[in-house]
Amino acid sequence: MSYELINKDLNMWSCSISDLTTEQVNYFLSQWPKGSNIDSLMIFYEPSEDKLVINEDMQRIEKYLYIIKAYMSLSHAEREEYRFYLSDKLSNEASKNSIYEFLEVLDGAIIARKIKNLSQILGKQSCQLDKVQEFKYIESKHKKESSNHWIMADAFNYGYMEGIRAERARRKAKRERQVKVNA
Protein backbone atom coordinates (compact mmCIF):
# COMPACT_ATOMS: atom_id res chain seq x y z
CA MET A 1 0.00 0.00 0.00
CA SER A 2 1.23 3.44 -0.75
CA TYR A 3 -0.40 6.06 1.43
CA GLU A 4 0.36 9.73 0.95
CA LEU A 5 0.20 12.07 3.93
CA ILE A 6 -2.12 14.98 3.13
CA ASN A 7 -2.68 16.50 6.60
CA LYS A 8 -0.23 15.90 9.42
CA ASP A 9 -2.38 17.52 12.14
CA LEU A 10 -5.32 15.20 11.47
CA ASN A 11 -3.08 12.25 10.50
CA MET A 12 -5.03 12.10 7.25
CA TRP A 13 -3.73 10.09 4.33
CA SER A 14 -4.85 9.33 0.79
CA CYS A 15 -4.56 6.24 -1.34
CA SER A 16 -5.99 4.80 -4.50
CA ILE A 17 -8.41 1.86 -4.51
CA SER A 18 -5.76 -0.07 -6.44
CA ASP A 19 -3.37 0.37 -3.49
CA LEU A 20 -5.62 -1.58 -1.11
CA THR A 21 -4.69 -5.15 -0.24
CA THR A 22 -7.01 -8.03 -1.05
CA GLU A 23 -7.67 -8.48 2.67
CA GLN A 24 -8.74 -4.86 3.01
CA VAL A 25 -11.05 -5.05 -0.01
CA ASN A 26 -12.63 -8.26 1.29
CA TYR A 27 -13.04 -6.74 4.75
CA PHE A 28 -14.83 -3.66 3.40
CA LEU A 29 -17.05 -5.63 1.05
CA SER A 30 -18.02 -8.07 3.82
CA GLN A 31 -19.55 -5.15 5.75
CA TRP A 32 -21.56 -3.80 2.82
CA PRO A 33 -24.72 -5.12 1.12
CA LYS A 34 -24.27 -7.81 -1.52
CA GLY A 35 -23.44 -6.43 -4.95
CA SER A 36 -21.59 -3.41 -3.58
CA ASN A 37 -18.55 -2.18 -5.46
CA ILE A 38 -15.27 -1.24 -3.77
CA ASP A 39 -15.10 1.84 -6.01
CA SER A 40 -17.76 3.42 -3.77
CA LEU A 41 -15.31 3.48 -0.83
CA MET A 42 -14.77 7.11 0.16
CA ILE A 43 -12.92 6.95 3.46
CA PHE A 44 -11.78 4.49 6.11
CA TYR A 45 -9.98 4.56 9.43
CA GLU A 46 -7.07 2.29 10.36
CA PRO A 47 -7.07 2.16 14.17
CA SER A 48 -3.83 0.18 14.43
CA GLU A 49 -1.93 3.04 12.78
CA ASP A 50 -4.40 5.81 13.69
CA LYS A 51 -4.71 6.76 10.03
CA LEU A 52 -7.73 8.41 8.48
CA VAL A 53 -7.50 7.41 4.80
CA ILE A 54 -9.47 9.02 1.95
CA ASN A 55 -9.88 7.57 -1.53
CA GLU A 56 -7.82 9.79 -3.84
CA ASP A 57 -9.74 8.49 -6.88
CA MET A 58 -12.99 9.95 -5.56
CA GLN A 59 -14.72 12.73 -7.48
CA ARG A 60 -14.79 16.11 -5.74
CA ILE A 61 -12.08 15.06 -3.30
CA GLU A 62 -11.32 18.70 -2.42
CA LYS A 63 -14.90 19.15 -1.20
CA TYR A 64 -14.60 16.09 1.05
CA LEU A 65 -11.22 17.23 2.36
CA TYR A 66 -12.82 20.54 3.33
CA ILE A 67 -15.65 18.68 5.11
CA ILE A 68 -13.15 16.49 6.99
CA LYS A 69 -11.05 19.42 8.16
CA ALA A 70 -14.11 21.36 9.29
CA TYR A 71 -15.83 18.38 10.96
CA MET A 72 -12.76 17.17 12.86
CA SER A 73 -12.19 20.60 14.40
CA LEU A 74 -15.71 20.91 15.85
CA SER A 75 -17.02 20.04 19.29
CA HIS A 76 -19.59 17.24 19.65
CA ALA A 77 -22.53 19.68 19.66
CA GLU A 78 -21.15 21.58 16.68
CA ARG A 79 -20.67 18.31 14.77
CA GLU A 80 -24.34 17.49 15.32
CA GLU A 81 -25.33 20.89 13.91
CA TYR A 82 -22.94 20.45 10.96
CA ARG A 83 -24.38 17.00 10.26
CA PHE A 84 -27.89 18.49 10.21
CA TYR A 85 -26.71 21.35 7.98
CA LEU A 86 -25.14 18.94 5.46
CA SER A 87 -28.18 16.68 5.34
CA ASP A 88 -30.42 19.71 4.69
CA LYS A 89 -28.22 20.81 1.79
CA LEU A 90 -28.50 17.44 0.05
CA SER A 91 -31.61 16.77 -1.98
CA ASN A 92 -31.71 13.02 -2.63
CA GLU A 93 -31.70 10.18 -0.12
CA ALA A 94 -28.67 8.41 -1.64
CA SER A 95 -26.52 11.50 -1.10
CA LYS A 96 -27.79 11.84 2.47
CA ASN A 97 -26.94 8.19 3.21
CA SER A 98 -23.53 8.60 1.59
CA ILE A 99 -22.61 11.67 3.66
CA TYR A 100 -24.07 10.03 6.78
CA GLU A 101 -21.77 7.00 6.32
CA PHE A 102 -18.85 9.33 5.60
CA LEU A 103 -19.45 11.26 8.83
CA GLU A 104 -19.88 8.00 10.79
CA VAL A 105 -16.33 7.03 9.81
CA LEU A 106 -15.10 10.43 11.02
CA ASP A 107 -17.04 10.02 14.29
CA GLY A 108 -15.50 6.57 14.74
CA ALA A 109 -12.01 8.02 14.23
CA ILE A 110 -12.70 10.83 16.71
CA ILE A 111 -13.92 8.35 19.33
CA ALA A 112 -11.02 5.94 18.75
CA ARG A 113 -8.51 8.76 19.07
CA LYS A 114 -10.16 10.03 22.25
CA ILE A 115 -10.09 6.52 23.76
CA LYS A 116 -6.43 6.13 22.80
CA ASN A 117 -5.62 9.47 24.42
CA LEU A 118 -7.55 8.57 27.58
CA SER A 119 -5.79 5.20 27.77
CA GLN A 120 -2.43 6.94 27.60
CA ILE A 121 -3.47 9.41 30.32
CA LEU A 122 -4.85 6.67 32.59
CA GLY A 123 -1.77 4.56 32.03
CA LYS A 124 0.33 7.31 33.60
CA GLN A 125 -1.84 7.52 36.70
CA SER A 126 -1.03 5.39 39.67
CA CYS A 127 -2.91 4.40 42.77
CA GLN A 128 -0.89 4.35 45.95
CA LEU A 129 -2.26 1.02 47.08
CA ASP A 130 0.94 -0.13 48.75
CA LYS A 131 -0.18 1.72 51.90
CA VAL A 132 -3.52 -0.01 52.15
CA GLN A 133 -3.36 -3.64 53.19
CA GLU A 134 -6.86 -4.55 51.95
CA PHE A 135 -6.11 -3.36 48.45
CA LYS A 136 -2.83 -5.27 48.38
CA TYR A 137 -4.87 -8.43 48.82
CA ILE A 138 -7.24 -7.44 45.99
CA GLU A 139 -4.25 -6.57 43.80
CA SER A 140 -2.66 -9.98 44.31
CA LYS A 141 -5.98 -11.79 43.81
CA HIS A 142 -6.74 -10.10 40.48
CA LYS A 143 -3.29 -9.87 38.86
CA LYS A 144 -4.23 -12.14 35.96
CA GLU A 145 -7.75 -10.95 35.35
CA SER A 146 -9.62 -7.78 34.64
CA SER A 147 -11.14 -6.43 37.80
CA ASN A 148 -13.89 -3.90 38.41
CA HIS A 149 -11.74 -2.43 41.17
CA TRP A 150 -9.13 -1.34 38.66
CA ILE A 151 -11.79 -0.07 36.28
CA MET A 152 -13.30 1.98 39.10
CA ALA A 153 -9.86 3.29 40.10
CA ASP A 154 -9.15 4.39 36.54
CA ALA A 155 -12.56 6.06 36.32
CA PHE A 156 -11.93 7.86 39.60
CA ASN A 157 -8.48 9.01 38.45
CA TYR A 158 -9.87 10.26 35.18
CA GLY A 159 -12.70 12.13 36.90
CA TYR A 160 -10.21 13.71 39.28
CA MET A 161 -7.98 14.81 36.39
CA GLU A 162 -10.93 16.26 34.50
CA GLY A 163 -12.01 18.15 37.61
CA ILE A 164 -8.54 19.64 37.99
CA ARG A 165 -8.53 20.62 34.30
CA ALA A 166 -11.96 22.23 34.57
CA GLU A 167 -10.85 24.19 37.63
CA ARG A 168 -7.71 25.39 35.84
CA ALA A 169 -9.78 26.44 32.81
CA ARG A 170 -12.22 28.30 35.09
CA ARG A 171 -9.38 30.14 36.82
CA LYS A 172 -7.73 31.00 33.51
CA ALA A 173 -10.99 32.40 32.11
CA LYS A 174 -11.48 34.43 35.29
CA ARG A 175 -7.94 35.88 35.02
CA GLU A 176 -8.50 36.75 31.35
CA ARG A 177 -11.78 38.51 32.19
CA GLN A 178 -10.00 40.51 34.89
CA VAL A 179 -7.23 41.51 32.47
CA LYS A 180 -9.80 42.73 29.91
CA VAL A 181 -11.67 44.73 32.56
CA ASN A 182 -8.44 46.31 33.85
CA ALA A 183 -7.15 47.13 30.36
N, C-alpha and C positions, 0 to 999 in steps of 0.2 A: 504494500500500500504506500502510496506517496501522498501524504498530507502536506498542505501548504498553510503555514500560519498566516492568518489574515487580521487577527486582532489579539495582541498579547494580553491586554488587560482582561478580556473575557475568555481567554484561552480558546479562541474560536479558530477553527481550521476549515479548509475546503478540500474536497477531493472529487474526482470523477466517479461515476457509477462503475466504470471499467476498472477502477483501482480497488474496488471492494473484493475481499476474498470470497470464495464459494461458501464458506461457513457463515460469513456475515449476510450474504444474499439469502441463503436458506433460512437463517434466523429471522430476518425481517419478513420474508414471505410467509413464514409459519405463523406470524402474528396477524396477518392481514386476511381478508376474505379470499376464498378460492377465486382464481382467475386474475388476481392482482398482478400488476407489472412492477418490477423493481425500478423502472424509469420514473415512477411517481414518487420515489423517495426524495423528500426535500431536505430533511435534517435528521440527525441522530446524535445521541450522547453516548460517549464511551466512559463509563464510570471508573474503570480500572486506570485510565490515563487522564481522567478529568478533562476530556476533550469534547467540545461542542463542534460537530462537523456538519457543514452545509454542502449540499450537492452543487458543485460548480457548473454543472451542465444545465441547471435549472434556468428557465426563462425568468426574466426580471429579477435576477439575483440581487442587484443593487437595492431594490425595493425591500426585499426580505432582510438584507443586511441592516438596512435602516431600522426595520421593525425590531430585529434582534437587539441592536444597540439601545434603542429606546426602551424596550420591554425589560431588559436585564438591569437597567439602571433605576427602575421604579420600585416603590414600596409595594407591599402586598395589596393594599387598598387601591393604589394607583394602577396596579396591573389589572385589577378587576374592572376599573373604569375604562382602561385602554382596550381590554378585551371586548367590552360592551360597545365601545366606539367603533372598533374594527368590524364587529359583526353587523352593526347598523349600516356601515358604508357598503357592505357587500350585498348584492341583490339576489343571487341565486343560492340555493341550499348547498350545492356542491362546494362552492367557494367558502361558505361559512364553515362547513365540516372540515375542509382543507386547512383553513386558518386556525380552527379550533384544535386540530391534531398538532399543528405546527407549534402553537402556544403551549400545548400539553407537554411537548418535549422540552420546551424552555422551562416550564414550571418544574418538571422532573429534574432538570439540571440544577436549577436554583436550590431545590430541596436537598439534592444529593450533596451539593457543595456546602450547604449550611450544616448538614449532618457531619460531613467530613471535618469542617471547622470546629464544630462542637466536640467531636471526638478527640481532636487534638487538644482543645482547651481542657477537657475533662481528664485527659491522660496526664496532664501536668499537675493536676490537683492531687493532693494526698490527704488522707485522713490520718490523724495521729492516734491510731488505735493501740499502739504499743503501751500506752499508759492505762488502758482499760482492760482489765483481765477478762471480762465477759466477752468482749469483742475479739480478743485473741483466740478464744475457744471457737467462736463462729468462723473466724478467718481460717483456722486450721481445718475445721470441719468441711468448709466449702471451697477448698483450694482448687479442686478439679472440676467444679461445676459452677454454673451461673447461679448467682444467689440474688434474691430480692433485696437483701441487705446492701449489697454493693450497688445495685441499681438505685436504691433509695439514697445512698450516700452520694452517688454521682448527681442525682437530681437535686439534692440539697446543696451540694457545692455549686452547681450551675445556678441555682436560684440565688444563692448568696452573691456570686460574681455579678449576676445581672442586676441585683439590688445595688451593689457598689457602683457599677457603671451608671445606673440611672441617677444615683445620688451625685456622682461626679458631673454628669451632664446637666443636672438641675443647678448645681453650684456654678458651673461655667456659664450657663445661660443667665443666671442672676448677676454674675460679675459683668457680663457683656452689656446687660441692660443698665447697670450702674454706670459703666463707662460712657454709654451713649447719653445718659441723662446728664452726666457731669461735663460732657464735651460741649 
